[in-house]
Amino acid sequence: MAALSWPAPSVRPASSLPASDNLHITSIRKPPPSGARSYWSRRERLRQCVVAAGAENLPDYELLELMLFASNPRAKVESLAAQLLQRFGSLAEVLGANPAELAAAGLGVPAIAAVQFVRELALRFMRAELRDRPIVGSWDKLIDYCTAHITYSTVEEFHILFLDRKNALIRDERQQRGTVDHTPVYTREVIKRALDLGASALILVHNHPSGDPTPSAADVMVTKDIVKAATTLGIAVHDHLIIGRGRHTSLRDLGLL
């Protein structure tokens, strides 16, 4: 009896397979080159540290690395993170830098967007706490929020916190952005915006890029002009805060309100 013989199975090249059969071939990720494996293992270690023990256990430079390589997984960011901290001075100052400053420091668009994204998330988180309770009873949180928002701006910014009848935050708006030592403030525009929002009270806030929060004569004068105009319309001005580097000044505490 003749031995049975089976035809050899035909093998089609991957390129000739239907898309559904070929999917498993195209989805296989190639391992990183040997020279890049140390970067990948470091990144995986940082991720595992965050998940297992919390991000609070990482130093600033590793938090910055995590943010940068999340925006560009193929970039080598370890040295860049160190350079940014050296250039700006701290993680807070990196987050407070504007896009032009970040670009000058060597960041591309994805990394700049990541920095701006993280900063805005932090500010919204802090702002939410001010909306949930009267600001006058959360003064420390207010100072923390204002400090995070404008301390590291390289030019003066004038902000207004608009409050409702319960002194809860309605909105925080930047009214003006000026130069390194001056920002124009227009009383009429301040009052008009308060009326538009139906605000019952205001807190004025601006920064001194020099770091010294001592009020100038112009600061005191514009504050008194706004208080006078607001009072005639039944709008209270609780304070004018000047934010410096690591400290602040309250015009109310100084008896200038």
C-alpha positions as CSV (number, residue, x, y, z in Angstrom):
1,M,0.0,0.0,0.0
2,A,1.4,3.3,-1.0
3,A,2.3,5.7,1.8
4,L,0.0,8.6,2.2
5,S,1.5,11.9,1.5
6,W,0.1,15.3,2.6
7,P,0.6,18.4,0.5
8,A,3.0,20.9,2.2
9,P,1.1,23.8,3.7
10,S,1.3,26.9,1.6
11,V,2.9,29.9,3.4
12,R,1.9,33.3,2.2
13,P,4.1,36.3,2.9
14,A,2.8,38.7,5.5
15,S,2.3,41.4,2.9
16,S,-0.2,39.2,1.1
17,L,-2.3,38.4,4.2
18,P,-5.7,40.0,4.6
19,A,-5.6,43.0,7.0
20,S,-7.4,41.0,9.7
21,D,-4.8,38.2,9.5
22,N,-1.9,40.6,9.4
23,L,-3.0,42.7,12.4
24,H,-1.0,40.8,14.9
25,I,2.2,41.3,12.9
26,T,1.9,45.1,12.6
27,S,1.0,45.6,16.2
28,I,4.1,44.0,17.7
29,R,6.3,46.7,19.3
30,K,10.0,46.5,18.6
31,P,12.1,46.6,21.7
32,P,14.1,49.8,22.1
33,P,17.7,49.9,21.0
34,S,20.1,48.7,23.6
35,G,21.4,52.2,24.2
36,A,17.9,53.5,25.0
37,R,17.0,50.6,27.3
38,S,18.4,52.4,30.4
39,Y,16.1,55.4,29.7
40,W,13.1,53.1,29.3
41,S,13.8,51.3,32.5
42,R,14.3,54.5,34.4
43,R,11.0,55.9,33.1
44,E,9.2,52.7,34.1
45,R,10.8,52.8,37.5
46,L,9.6,56.4,38.0
47,R,6.1,55.5,36.9
48,Q,6.0,52.5,39.3
49,C,7.2,54.8,42.2
50,V,4.4,57.2,41.5
51,V,1.8,54.4,41.4
52,A,3.1,52.5,44.4
53,A,4.2,55.2,46.8
54,G,2.8,58.5,45.5
55,A,4.4,61.4,43.5
56,E,5.1,63.3,46.8
57,N,8.1,61.0,47.3
58,L,9.9,62.1,44.1
59,P,12.3,65.0,44.1
60,D,11.5,68.0,41.8
61,Y,13.9,66.9,39.0
62,E,12.2,63.5,38.7
63,L,8.7,65.0,38.7
64,L,9.9,67.3,35.9
65,E,11.3,64.3,34.0
66,L,8.0,62.5,34.3
67,M,6.2,65.5,32.8
68,L,8.6,66.0,30.0
69,F,8.8,62.4,28.8
70,A,5.0,62.1,29.0
71,S,4.9,64.8,26.4
72,N,7.6,63.2,24.2
73,P,8.2,59.5,25.0
74,R,11.2,59.2,22.7
75,A,13.2,62.2,24.0
76,K,16.0,62.0,26.5
77,V,14.9,64.4,29.1
78,E,17.1,63.7,32.1
79,S,19.7,66.3,31.3
80,L,17.0,68.8,30.1
81,A,15.2,68.6,33.4
82,A,18.4,69.4,35.3
83,Q,19.1,72.3,32.9
84,L,15.6,73.7,33.4
85,L,15.9,73.7,37.2
86,Q,19.3,75.3,37.0
87,R,18.0,78.0,34.6
88,F,14.8,78.9,36.4
89,G,15.7,78.1,39.9
90,S,12.9,75.7,41.0
91,L,10.1,73.5,39.7
92,A,7.6,76.3,40.7
93,E,9.5,78.8,38.5
94,V,9.5,76.3,35.6
95,L,5.8,76.0,35.8
96,G,5.4,79.7,36.1
97,A,7.5,80.5,33.0
98,N,5.7,81.7,29.9
99,P,5.9,79.9,26.6
100,A,8.6,82.3,25.2
101,E,10.8,81.7,28.2
102,L,10.4,77.9,27.9
103,A,11.2,77.9,24.2
104,A,14.3,79.9,24.9
105,A,15.3,77.2,27.4
106,G,15.1,74.6,24.7
107,L,11.6,73.2,25.0
108,G,9.6,72.2,21.9
109,V,5.9,72.7,21.5
110,P,4.8,69.4,23.1
111,A,6.9,70.1,26.2
112,I,5.7,73.7,26.5
113,A,2.1,72.5,26.2
114,A,2.7,69.9,28.9
115,V,4.1,72.6,31.3
116,Q,1.1,74.9,30.6
117,F,-1.3,72.0,31.1
118,V,0.1,70.9,34.5
119,R,0.2,74.5,35.7
120,E,-3.5,75.1,34.7
121,L,-4.6,71.9,36.4
122,A,-2.9,73.0,39.6
123,L,-4.5,76.4,39.5
124,R,-8.0,75.0,38.8
125,F,-7.7,72.6,41.7
126,M,-6.8,75.5,44.0
127,R,-9.5,77.8,42.6
128,A,-12.1,75.1,43.1
129,E,-11.4,75.2,46.9
130,L,-12.0,78.9,46.9
131,R,-15.4,78.5,45.2
132,D,-16.6,76.0,47.9
133,R,-16.3,78.3,50.9
134,P,-16.1,82.0,51.8
135,I,-12.7,83.4,50.9
136,V,-12.5,85.5,54.0
137,G,-12.5,82.3,56.0
138,S,-9.9,80.7,53.7
139,W,-7.2,83.4,53.7
140,D,-4.2,81.0,53.7
141,K,-5.6,79.2,50.7
142,L,-6.2,82.5,48.9
143,I,-2.6,83.5,49.5
144,D,-1.4,80.2,48.3
145,Y,-3.5,80.5,45.1
146,C,-2.4,84.0,44.3
147,T,1.3,83.1,45.0
148,A,1.1,80.1,42.6
149,H,-0.7,82.2,40.0
150,I,1.4,85.3,39.6
151,T,4.5,85.2,41.8
152,Y,6.8,84.1,39.0
153,S,5.5,86.4,36.3
154,T,8.3,88.6,34.9
155,V,5.9,91.5,34.4
156,E,3.3,93.1,36.7
157,E,-0.2,91.6,36.4
158,F,-3.3,93.1,37.9
159,H,-6.0,90.5,38.9
160,I,-9.4,90.9,40.5
161,L,-11.2,88.3,42.4
162,F,-15.0,88.9,42.1
163,L,-17.0,87.6,45.0
164,D,-20.7,87.0,45.6
165,R,-22.8,88.0,48.6
166,K,-21.4,85.0,50.6
167,N,-17.8,86.0,49.7
168,A,-17.4,82.9,47.5
169,L,-15.4,83.3,44.4
170,I,-17.3,84.1,41.2
171,R,-14.3,84.6,38.9
172,D,-10.7,85.5,39.0
173,E,-9.7,87.6,36.0
174,R,-6.5,89.3,34.9
175,Q,-7.5,92.9,34.1
176,Q,-4.1,94.2,32.9
177,R,-0.6,93.0,32.1
178,G,2.1,95.6,32.2
179,T,5.9,96.0,32.4
180,V,8.5,94.9,35.0
181,D,7.5,97.8,37.4
182,H,4.1,99.1,36.3
183,T,0.7,98.0,35.1
184,P,-2.1,100.4,34.1
185,V,-5.3,100.0,36.1
186,Y,-8.6,101.7,35.0
187,T,-11.1,102.2,37.8
188,R,-14.0,102.5,35.4
189,E,-13.2,99.1,33.8
190,V,-12.9,97.5,37.2
191,I,-16.3,98.7,38.4
192,K,-18.0,97.9,35.0
193,R,-16.8,94.3,35.1
194,A,-18.0,93.9,38.7
195,L,-21.4,95.1,37.7
196,D,-21.4,92.8,34.7
197,L,-20.7,89.8,36.9
198,G,-23.1,90.8,39.7
199,A,-20.2,90.9,42.2
200,S,-20.9,92.1,45.8
201,A,-17.2,92.3,46.8
202,L,-13.7,92.5,45.3
203,I,-10.2,91.5,46.2
204,L,-7.5,93.2,44.2
205,V,-4.3,91.4,43.5
206,H,-1.1,92.2,41.7
207,N,2.5,91.1,41.8
208,H,5.9,92.8,42.0
209,P,8.4,91.0,39.8
210,S,11.2,92.5,41.9
211,G,10.1,90.2,44.7
212,D,9.5,93.1,47.1
213,P,5.8,93.4,47.9
214,T,6.1,96.9,49.4
215,P,3.3,99.1,48.0
216,S,4.1,102.1,45.9
217,A,2.4,105.4,46.1
218,A,0.6,104.5,42.8
219,D,-0.6,101.2,44.3
220,V,-2.1,103.1,47.3
221,M,-3.7,105.8,45.1
222,V,-5.4,103.4,42.6
223,T,-6.7,101.3,45.5
224,K,-8.3,104.3,47.1
225,D,-9.9,105.3,43.7
226,I,-11.4,101.9,43.3
227,V,-12.7,101.7,46.9
228,K,-14.3,105.1,46.5
229,A,-16.1,104.2,43.2
230,A,-17.1,100.7,44.4
231,T,-18.5,102.0,47.7
232,T,-21.0,104.3,46.0
233,L,-22.4,101.2,44.2
234,G,-22.6,99.0,47.3
235,I,-19.6,96.9,46.3
236,A,-17.0,96.1,49.0
237,V,-13.3,96.0,48.5
238,H,-12.0,93.5,51.0
239,D,-8.3,94.0,50.3
240,H,-5.5,94.7,47.8
241,L,-2.8,92.0,48.0
242,I,0.7,92.6,46.6
243,I,2.5,89.3,45.9
244,G,6.3,89.2,46.1
245,R,8.8,86.3,46.2
246,G,8.0,84.2,49.3
247,R,6.0,87.0,51.0
248,H,3.0,89.3,50.4
249,T,1.6,92.6,51.6
250,S,-2.0,93.4,52.5
251,L,-3.0,97.0,52.2
252,R,-5.8,96.4,54.7
253,D,-3.3,95.1,57.3
254,L,-1.3,98.2,56.7
255,G,-4.3,100.4,57.3
256,L,-4.3,101.8,53.8
257,L,-7.7,100.6,52.8
